[in-house]
Amino acid sequence: MIDGLPTYLDERDLEDLFSAFGRLKSFQLRRDPRTGESKGCAYCEYFDPAITDTVCTSTNGMMINGNTMVVRRVDTKLVKLPDH
């Protein structure tokens, strides 16, 4: 799970950032269902699960225009992600 994202970033911006670590299996930016605006939270899954630890270590605490990202592992059984 990626939290603390600037709400102006879209799927393409974030997929570019996180696909730099490895091939994404799925990616989902959470949006308000009424307005369509980003909630500043996203989920991603990699084809190689080992990459997840690298991403968490490398990007947790990263600042993007004053926003501090919180990146942590979640149980994929609890979060339904669309295939990429």
Residue pairs with C-beta under 8 A, 6 or more apart in sequence:
1 41
1 42
1 43
1 70
1 71
1 72
1 73
1 74
1 79
2 14
2 18
2 41
2 42
2 43
2 44
2 59
2 69
2 70
2 71
3 40
3 41
3 69
3 70
3 71
4 40
4 67
4 68
4 69
4 70
5 14
5 29
5 38
5 40
5 41
5 42
5 64
5 67
5 69
6 40
6 64
6 65
6 66
6 67
7 37
7 38
7 39
7 40
8 38
9 38
9 64
10 29
10 38
11 27
11 29
14 27
14 29
14 42
14 44
15 24
15 27
17 59
18 24
18 27
18 44
18 55
18 59
21 46
21 51
21 54
21 55
21 58
22 46
22 47
22 48
22 51
23 46
23 47
23 48
24 44
24 45
24 46
24 47
24 84
25 45
25 46
25 47
25 81
25 83
25 84
26 43
26 44
26 45
26 81
26 82
26 83
26 84
27 42
27 43
27 44
27 45
27 81
27 84
28 42
28 43
28 44
28 81
28 82
29 38
29 41
29 42
30 38
30 39
30 40
30 41
30 42
30 43
31 37
31 38
31 39
32 38
32 39
40 67
43 74
43 79
43 81
44 55
44 81
45 52
45 76
45 81
46 52
46 55
52 73
53 73
55 71
56 71
56 72
56 73
59 69
59 71
60 69
60 70
60 71
60 72
61 68
61 69
61 70
62 68
62 69
62 71
63 69
